[in-house]
């Protein structure tokens, strides 16, 4: 229920983003023709198309109150949230990695991905763990702000799942590969100062890091810088949720590889705190390799 009265509980921009996302979905009549992902341009165009000079919801107050079970909760108005999403997008435009939008049906029990990778006795287990991981990430996309670490070998689907989150939460989620972080840090370091870059990645509200462990640069500089960013975000984990993927195991022998084991182990350890983070192990085999080998076997009459 919407109620423009005195509030008792205040919510920030990220919480407000998810509140309006849910409200828009549940009230298609009020927001006819408007769908998330919310962008400033889409919201401004909707207002203009309806002849509004100011926001018809908050009347330029900037906030609005939802009342649940008699308790008032003050959220940023959707007009304010639209401006915030634009600022988030612009803040990271230079540094985020572009990727092809990926929807949740890319991985399901009916896709070729799952069918190819589950042709073994472990098939039911693989399907169950993949489904559980996807459900956790979908819940994340509704506003359940926990950290997540997706572990698994090449081709298990973890990067695809990360891109699903990035697609669902465009433009407020920043997707970047660990390898490109290395390039970004090196570029800014050559210019003399990476303080601004560290601050930006520390403050972006949702950070998605693909292939954690691939950032090693020969000196440990990138890992130390990334550790700084992760530690900054960990100070308020619920406000700065972070999701990472890695093909590293959690064994000491794996984490000790390279010349920067302390930083890498420290970064991984931040994702192992069960009070705010969930770890998902995906044992799906490389479906791309299996599909290729099956095709070659068929071409060769079943002979490898």
PyMOL commands that set and color helices and strands:
alter all, ss='L'
color gray80, all
select helices_A, chain A and resi 13-26+40-49+78-92+104-106+112-117+123-140+158-168+178-190+195-203+221-234+252-255+261-270+287-299
alter helices_A, ss='H'
color red, helices_A
select strands_A, chain A and resi 9-10+63-68+71-76+147-152+173-177+206-210+242-246+277-282
alter strands_A, ss='S'
color yellow, strands_A
deselect
rebuild
show_as cartoon
